[in-house]
Amino acid sequence: MNAQTPGMAADSIVNAIVDFAFSAYARPLDDARRGALIARVMDALGCAIAASADPEVQAVARAISSPGGSCQALLNGRMNAGDAAFLNGMMIRYYDWNDTYVGKNGGHPSDLIPLALAAGEEAGKSGDDVLRAIGVGQHLMLDMCDGSNALTRGWDHATYVGLAGIVIASLLCDLTRAQFASAIAMMAASNNMLIARTAKVSAWRSLASPHAIRNALFLARLARAGMSGPDPVFEGRQGFLEIISGEMTLELDPARDRTGDTHLKMFPAVFHAQAPIEIALELRQQLVATFGDVDFNTVIDRVEVSTHAFAIKWAATSPGLWEPENRETADHSIAFMTALALCKGSIDHGAIEAAIHDGPVRALTRRVVVREDENDSARWPREAPAHMRVVAKGRTFEKALIAGRGHASRPHDAAGRTRKLFHNAGAVVGAERAVVWVSKLDGFDRAERIGDMFTV
């Protein structure tokens, strides 16, 4: 297929994605979808601001700095679009505080937001244009999570981020149909990443999706310049279906509203620890009322957590999760995050780092047992249930939740979302600047050009 010649691709999945994307992007936003998308932009950018001054983030900023570029990296100056998307994406992912979604496969759809912001800013798009593009990309990513099995075959969710991201980039870069199809094909052929974080978790956790969205901007430019992609790419011998995803069933209904289907997080930790952390913090209040504010490592005999099988597979299987050596592993451990909540009574990204070498927290972590509850597994992912029993000096304290606050079954209200954003932004830029910025983001859809949204 020549990317300069309008026409259909041979690959039916590519054609279906292009048809869906054009149709969904043309659909005006109603109040509910607009509100859900703005909430996710605000949540993601708050996570980015919280991480903006971290030494690793600053090291990357220095390494890729390109002064005078067309796009803004939050609190880190102007860069070219690809680098700005990469750095903003790293900041959004850095504390594992941004949204999540799990169907057959899981991922973080808000990883797409920095791509849309960079592509939209460079192209002079409006806030409404960018929100509609985010909605299309998020919808595609969720359908891929629901309808195929790349994750269970060893591929990182950034593989899906790349495919959803190329759709966003193609829409905001105004590609023709044939260019759009080639962009998708090039991404499907080139952006398949190993999950590479089943034991010790590394900094790559925060870099895989940014790498994918940076690729998306690059490949959209190649397609616009007339470069063609393999066709077919999903179907046929040694195609994406055979090698990467297995059978793929995509609903791709442009009339379906998926903007509120992702789960937002209260705590900077893996999603599967959200309910256990919330329970542990509530049980700690009962423990304080019973024993006083003491060293709970010396009071608690054992902690038993029961939850669904998917949570255990990803956050309570590797022995290293009970002896974490870095923050990325610690915040992916149900046992460690439970012990931290019980010992300290609060969870913050700084507290996680400090607790890695905290003797009482590590000692209590070793006494946390995590087991599957088959009833909980049957309720997943419609809910994300957990139950905790804490035995302290012969007394038992227990509580269960259907999901952590922020799951689609227990969504944050507007005030809760705003508190998280103020907490993250205010700690970095001060309360007064945070108030102005939050007000500006709340009117994201009314921005004629989205570049103004980045001035914090």
C-alpha positions as CSV (number, residue, x, y, z in Angstrom):
1,M,0.0,0.0,0.0
2,N,1.3,3.5,-0.9
3,A,0.7,5.9,2.0
4,Q,0.1,8.7,-0.5
5,T,-2.8,7.0,-2.2
6,P,-6.2,7.0,-0.5
7,G,-7.6,3.5,-0.1
8,M,-8.3,0.6,2.1
9,A,-5.6,-1.5,3.7
10,A,-5.6,-5.2,3.2
11,D,-5.6,-5.8,6.9
12,S,-9.2,-5.8,8.2
13,I,-8.2,-4.8,11.8
14,V,-6.3,-1.8,10.5
15,N,-9.4,-0.7,8.5
16,A,-11.6,-1.3,11.5
17,I,-9.4,0.9,13.8
18,V,-9.2,3.7,11.2
19,D,-13.0,3.7,10.6
20,F,-13.6,3.7,14.4
21,A,-11.1,6.5,15.1
22,F,-12.5,8.9,12.5
23,S,-16.1,8.2,13.6
24,A,-15.4,8.4,17.3
25,Y,-13.3,11.6,16.9
26,A,-16.1,13.3,15.0
27,R,-18.6,12.6,17.9
28,P,-19.1,15.8,20.0
29,L,-18.5,15.5,23.7
30,D,-21.4,15.6,26.1
31,D,-21.1,16.8,29.6
32,A,-20.5,13.4,31.2
33,R,-17.7,12.4,28.8
34,R,-16.1,15.8,28.9
35,G,-16.1,15.8,32.7
36,A,-14.6,12.2,32.8
37,L,-11.8,13.1,30.4
38,I,-10.9,16.4,32.1
39,A,-10.8,14.5,35.5
40,R,-8.3,12.1,34.0
41,V,-6.1,14.9,32.5
42,M,-6.1,16.7,35.9
43,D,-5.3,13.4,37.7
44,A,-2.4,12.6,35.4
45,L,-0.9,16.1,35.4
46,G,-1.1,16.2,39.2
47,C,0.9,13.0,39.2
48,A,3.4,14.6,36.9
49,I,3.9,17.7,39.0
50,A,4.5,15.5,42.1
51,A,7.4,13.8,40.3
52,S,8.8,16.8,38.4
53,A,11.7,17.5,40.8
54,D,12.7,13.9,41.5
55,P,16.5,13.4,40.8
56,E,15.8,10.6,38.2
57,V,13.3,12.8,36.4
58,Q,15.8,15.7,36.4
59,A,18.5,13.4,35.1
60,V,16.3,12.5,32.2
61,A,15.4,16.1,31.6
62,R,19.0,17.0,31.3
63,A,19.8,14.1,29.0
64,I,17.1,14.9,26.5
65,S,16.9,18.7,26.9
66,S,16.2,20.5,23.6
67,P,15.7,24.2,24.4
68,G,13.5,26.3,22.2
69,G,11.2,23.4,21.2
70,S,7.6,23.6,20.3
71,C,6.1,21.9,23.4
72,Q,6.2,22.4,27.1
73,A,7.5,19.8,29.6
74,L,5.8,20.5,32.9
75,L,8.1,22.7,35.0
76,N,11.0,21.6,32.8
77,G,11.0,24.1,30.0
78,R,10.3,23.8,26.3
79,M,11.4,20.8,24.2
80,N,10.6,19.2,20.8
81,A,7.3,17.4,20.9
82,G,8.7,13.9,21.2
83,D,10.9,14.8,24.1
84,A,8.2,16.7,25.9
85,A,5.8,13.8,25.5
86,F,8.5,11.4,26.8
87,L,9.4,13.5,29.9
88,N,5.8,14.4,30.8
89,G,4.9,10.7,30.4
90,M,7.8,9.6,32.6
91,M,6.6,12.1,35.3
92,I,3.0,10.8,35.0
93,R,4.1,7.2,35.5
94,Y,6.9,7.8,37.9
95,Y,5.1,7.2,41.2
96,D,2.6,4.7,39.8
97,W,-0.1,7.1,40.8
98,N,-2.0,7.5,37.5
99,D,-5.1,5.6,36.4
100,T,-5.3,1.9,35.6
101,Y,-7.6,-0.5,33.8
102,V,-7.8,-4.3,33.7
103,G,-9.8,-6.5,31.4
104,K,-8.2,-9.7,30.1
105,N,-5.1,-7.5,30.2
106,G,-4.3,-4.3,32.2
107,G,-2.6,-1.0,31.7
108,H,-2.6,2.7,32.3
109,P,-4.6,4.5,29.7
110,S,-3.6,8.0,31.0
111,D,-0.1,7.1,29.7
112,L,-1.7,8.4,26.4
113,I,-2.4,11.9,27.8
114,P,1.2,13.4,27.4
115,L,1.2,12.3,23.7
116,A,-2.1,14.1,23.1
117,L,-0.9,17.2,24.8
118,A,2.4,17.3,22.8
119,A,0.7,16.5,19.5
120,G,-2.1,19.0,20.2
121,E,0.2,21.8,21.3
122,E,2.5,21.4,18.3
123,A,-0.5,21.3,15.9
124,G,-2.2,24.3,17.5
125,K,-5.3,22.2,18.5
126,S,-8.0,23.2,20.9
127,G,-8.7,21.7,24.3
128,D,-11.8,20.1,22.8
129,D,-9.8,18.5,19.9
130,V,-7.3,17.0,22.4
131,L,-10.0,15.7,24.7
132,R,-11.8,14.0,21.9
133,A,-8.5,12.4,20.7
134,I,-7.7,11.2,24.2
135,G,-11.2,9.6,24.4
136,V,-10.6,7.7,21.1
137,G,-7.2,6.4,22.2
138,Q,-8.4,5.4,25.6
139,H,-11.4,3.6,24.1
140,L,-9.2,1.6,21.7
141,M,-6.7,0.7,24.5
142,L,-9.5,-0.5,26.8
143,D,-11.0,-2.6,23.9
144,M,-7.6,-4.1,23.3
145,C,-7.2,-4.9,27.0
146,D,-10.7,-6.6,27.0
147,G,-10.3,-8.4,23.7
148,S,-6.8,-9.9,23.5
149,N,-4.1,-11.4,25.6
150,A,-0.7,-9.7,25.0
151,L,0.0,-9.3,28.7
152,T,-0.4,-12.9,29.6
153,R,1.9,-13.8,26.6
154,G,4.7,-11.6,28.2
155,W,4.2,-8.3,26.5
156,D,4.1,-5.0,28.4
157,H,0.9,-2.9,28.3
158,A,3.1,-0.2,26.5
159,T,2.5,-2.4,23.4
160,Y,-1.2,-1.3,23.6
161,V,-0.2,2.2,24.6
162,G,1.7,2.5,21.3
163,L,-1.2,1.3,19.2
164,A,-3.7,3.6,20.9
165,G,-1.1,6.4,20.8
166,I,-0.6,6.2,17.1
167,V,-4.3,6.7,16.7
168,I,-4.2,9.9,18.8
169,A,-1.1,11.1,16.9
170,S,-2.7,10.4,13.5
171,L,-5.9,12.3,14.4
172,L,-4.1,15.3,15.8
173,C,-1.6,15.4,13.0
174,D,-4.5,15.3,10.4
175,L,-3.3,12.2,8.5
176,T,-5.2,11.0,5.5
177,R,-6.8,7.6,5.7
178,A,-3.9,5.8,3.9
179,Q,-1.3,7.6,6.0
180,F,-3.3,6.7,9.1
181,A,-3.3,3.0,8.1
182,S,0.5,3.0,7.5
183,A,1.1,4.7,10.8
184,I,-0.8,2.0,12.6
185,A,1.0,-0.7,10.7
186,M,4.4,0.7,11.5
187,M,3.6,0.9,15.1
188,A,2.2,-2.7,15.3
189,A,5.4,-3.9,13.7
190,S,7.8,-2.0,15.8
191,N,6.6,-1.3,19.3
192,N,6.2,-4.7,21.0
193,M,7.8,-4.6,24.5
194,L,8.6,-7.3,26.9
195,I,6.9,-6.8,30.3
196,A,10.3,-6.9,32.0
197,R,9.1,-6.4,35.6
198,T,7.9,-9.6,37.0
199,A,10.4,-9.7,39.9
200,K,12.5,-6.6,40.8
201,V,10.9,-3.6,39.3
202,S,13.2,-1.0,37.7
203,A,13.1,2.5,36.3
204,W,11.9,1.1,33.0
205,R,8.4,0.8,34.5
206,S,8.2,4.6,34.2
207,L,9.9,4.7,30.7
208,A,8.2,2.0,28.6
209,S,5.0,3.9,27.9
210,P,6.8,7.2,27.3
211,H,9.0,5.3,24.8
212,A,5.9,4.1,23.0
213,I,4.3,7.5,22.8
214,R,7.5,9.1,21.6
215,N,7.6,6.5,18.8
216,A,4.0,7.3,18.0
217,L,4.8,10.9,17.2
218,F,7.8,9.9,15.1
219,L,5.9,7.3,13.1
220,A,3.0,9.7,12.5
221,R,5.5,12.0,10.9
222,L,7.0,9.2,8.8
223,A,3.5,8.3,7.6
224,R,2.7,11.9,6.8
225,A,5.9,12.0,4.7
226,G,4.7,9.1,2.6
227,M,6.4,6.1,4.3
228,S,4.3,2.9,4.1
229,G,3.8,0.3,6.7
230,P,3.5,-3.5,6.3
231,D,0.1,-4.7,5.1
232,P,-1.3,-6.9,6.5
233,V,0.3,-6.5,9.9
234,F,-2.2,-7.9,12.4
235,E,-3.4,-10.7,10.2
236,G,-1.6,-13.4,8.4
237,R,1.5,-15.5,9.0
238,Q,3.8,-14.1,11.7
239,G,1.5,-11.1,12.2
240,F,0.6,-9.3,15.4
241,L,-2.2,-11.8,16.2
242,E,0.0,-14.8,15.8
243,I,3.1,-13.5,17.6
244,I,1.9,-10.9,20.1
245,S,-1.7,-10.9,21.1
246,G,-3.4,-14.1,20.1
247,E,-7.0,-13.7,19.0
248,M,-8.2,-10.1,19.1
249,T,-11.8,-9.2,19.4
250,L,-12.4,-5.4,19.3
251,E,-15.8,-4.0,19.9
252,L,-14.9,-0.5,18.6
253,D,-18.4,1.0,19.0
254,P,-18.0,4.7,18.6
255,A,-21.3,5.3,20.3
256,R,-20.1,3.5,23.5
257,D,-19.0,5.7,26.4
258,R,-15.7,4.4,27.9
259,T,-14.4,7.7,29.3
260,G,-15.2,6.7,32.9
261,D,-14.2,3.1,32.8
262,T,-10.6,3.6,34.0
263,H,-9.8,3.5,37.8
264,L,-8.1,6.4,39.5
265,K,-5.8,5.8,42.5
266,M,-5.8,7.3,46.0
267,F,-2.3,6.1,46.8
268,P,1.1,6.0,44.8
269,A,1.2,2.2,44.5
270,V,0.2,-0.6,42.2
271,F,-3.6,-0.8,41.7
272,H,-3.8,-4.1,43.4
273,A,-2.6,-2.6,46.7
274,Q,-5.2,0.2,46.7
275,A,-7.9,-1.7,48.7
276,P,-5.4,-3.3,51.1
277,I,-3.8,0.1,51.8
278,E,-7.2,1.7,52.5
279,I,-8.2,-1.1,54.8
280,A,-4.9,-1.1,56.6
281,L,-5.2,2.7,57.3
282,E,-8.7,2.2,58.7
283,L,-7.6,-0.7,60.8
284,R,-4.7,1.3,62.2
285,Q,-7.2,3.8,63.6
286,Q,-8.8,0.9,65.5
287,L,-5.5,-0.3,66.7
288,V,-4.6,3.2,67.9
289,A,-7.9,3.5,69.7
290,T,-7.2,0.1,71.4
291,F,-3.4,0.2,72.1
292,G,-2.5,3.9,71.7
293,D,0.0,5.2,69.1
294,V,2.7,2.7,69.7
295,D,5.2,0.8,67.5
296,F,2.7,-1.5,65.8
297,N,5.5,-3.8,64.7
298,T,5.8,-4.8,68.3
299,V,2.0,-5.2,68.8
300,I,0.8,-7.0,65.7
301,D,1.3,-10.8,65.6
302,R,0.3,-11.4,62.0
303,V,-1.6,-9.8,59.1
304,E,-3.7,-11.9,56.7
305,V,-4.8,-10.4,53.4
306,S,-7.2,-12.2,51.0
307,T,-7.9,-10.9,47.6
308,H,-8.3,-11.9,44.0
309,A,-5.9,-14.1,42.0
310,F,-4.9,-11.3,39.5
311,A,-3.7,-9.1,42.4
312,I,-1.6,-12.0,43.8
313,K,-0.1,-12.8,40.4
314,W,1.2,-9.3,40.0
315,A,1.8,-8.0,43.5
316,A,2.2,-10.9,45.9
317,T,4.0,-13.8,44.2
318,S,7.8,-13.0,44.0
319,P,9.7,-13.4,47.2
320,G,11.4,-10.1,46.4
321,L,8.1,-8.3,47.1
322,W,8.6,-9.1,50.8
323,E,12.2,-7.8,50.7
324,P,12.0,-4.8,48.3
325,E,15.3,-3.1,47.3
326,N,13.9,-0.1,45.6
327,R,10.8,2.1,45.5
328,E,9.5,0.6,42.3
329,T,9.4,-2.9,43.9
330,A,8.1,-1.6,47.2
331,D,5.1,0.1,45.7
332,H,4.3,-3.0,43.7
333,S,4.1,-5.2,46.9
334,I,0.8,-5.7,48.7
335,A,2.7,-7.0,51.7
336,F,5.1,-4.0,52.0
337,M,2.4,-1.4,51.3
338,T,0.1,-3.0,53.9
339,A,2.9,-3.0,56.5
340,L,3.8,0.6,55.7
341,A,0.2,1.7,56.2
342,L,-0.1,-0.1,59.5
343,C,3.2,1.2,60.8
344,K,3.1,4.8,59.7
345,G,-0.6,5.6,59.3
346,S,-0.2,7.5,55.9
347,I,1.1,6.8,52.4
348,D,3.0,9.2,50.3
349,H,5.7,8.7,47.7
350,G,8.3,10.1,50.0
351,A,7.3,7.8,52.8
352,I,7.7,4.7,50.6
353,E,11.3,5.6,49.7
354,A,12.1,6.2,53.3
355,A,10.5,3.0,54.5
356,I,12.5,0.6,52.3
357,H,15.2,0.5,54.9
358,D,12.9,1.0,57.9
359,G,13.5,-2.0,60.3
360,P,10.0,-2.1,61.8
361,V,8.2,-1.8,58.4
362,R,10.4,-4.5,56.9
363,A,9.9,-6.8,60.0
364,L,6.1,-6.4,59.8
365,T,6.2,-7.0,56.0
366,R,7.5,-10.5,56.7
367,R,4.5,-11.2,58.8
368,V,2.0,-10.3,56.1
369,V,0.4,-13.3,54.4
370,V,-1.5,-12.8,51.1
371,R,-3.9,-15.5,49.9
372,E,-6.4,-15.9,47.1
373,D,-10.1,-15.8,47.9
374,E,-11.9,-17.6,45.1
375,N,-15.0,-15.5,45.6
376,D,-12.9,-12.4,45.2
377,S,-11.4,-13.8,42.1
378,A,-14.9,-14.3,40.7
379,R,-15.8,-10.7,41.3
380,W,-12.7,-9.4,39.5
381,P,-12.4,-7.1,37.5
382,R,-16.0,-5.9,38.0
383,E,-14.8,-5.2,41.5
384,A,-11.3,-5.3,43.1
385,P,-12.1,-6.8,46.5
386,A,-9.8,-7.4,49.5
387,H,-10.2,-8.5,53.1
388,M,-7.8,-8.0,55.9
389,R,-7.4,-9.6,59.3
390,V,-4.9,-8.2,61.8
391,V,-4.2,-10.1,65.0
392,A,-2.6,-8.0,67.7
393,K,-2.0,-9.2,71.2
394,G,-4.6,-11.8,70.8
395,R,-7.3,-9.5,69.5
396,T,-8.6,-9.6,65.9
397,F,-9.4,-6.6,63.8
398,E,-10.8,-7.0,60.3
399,K,-12.4,-5.2,57.4
400,A,-13.3,-5.9,53.7
401,L,-13.8,-3.6,50.7
402,I,-15.3,-4.3,47.3
403,A,-12.6,-2.1,45.8
404,G,-10.3,0.7,46.7
405,R,-11.6,4.2,46.4
406,G,-11.2,5.4,42.8
407,H,-12.2,2.0,41.2
408,A,-15.1,2.5,38.8
409,S,-17.3,0.7,41.3
410,R,-16.3,3.2,44.0
411,P,-15.4,6.4,42.1
412,H,-13.9,9.5,43.6
413,D,-16.2,12.5,43.8
414,A,-15.1,15.8,42.3
415,A,-13.8,17.0,45.7
416,G,-11.7,13.8,46.2
417,R,-10.1,14.2,42.8
418,T,-9.4,17.9,43.4
419,R,-7.8,17.1,46.8
420,K,-5.4,14.7,45.2
421,L,-4.4,17.3,42.6
422,F,-4.0,20.1,45.1
423,H,-1.9,17.7,47.3
424,N,0.4,16.9,44.4
425,A,0.7,20.3,42.8
426,G,0.7,22.4,46.0
427,A,3.6,20.5,47.5
428,V,5.7,21.5,44.5
429,V,4.6,24.9,43.4
430,G,2.8,26.2,46.4
431,A,-0.9,26.5,47.2
432,E,-1.5,29.8,45.5
433,R,-0.1,28.7,42.1
434,A,-1.9,25.3,42.5
435,V,-5.3,27.0,42.9
436,V,-4.8,29.0,39.7
437,W,-3.6,26.0,37.7
438,V,-6.4,23.7,38.9
439,S,-8.9,26.4,37.9
440,K,-7.3,26.6,34.4
441,L,-7.3,22.8,33.9
442,D,-11.0,22.7,34.9
443,G,-11.7,24.7,31.8
444,F,-9.5,22.6,29.5
445,D,-12.2,22.0,26.9
446,R,-12.6,25.7,26.4
447,A,-9.0,26.4,25.6
448,E,-8.5,27.6,22.0
449,R,-4.9,26.4,22.1
450,I,-3.8,24.0,24.8
451,G,-0.3,25.4,25.3
452,D,-1.6,27.7,28.0
453,M,-2.6,24.7,30.1
454,F,1.1,24.0,30.9
455,T,1.9,27.2,32.7
456,V,1.8,26.2,36.4
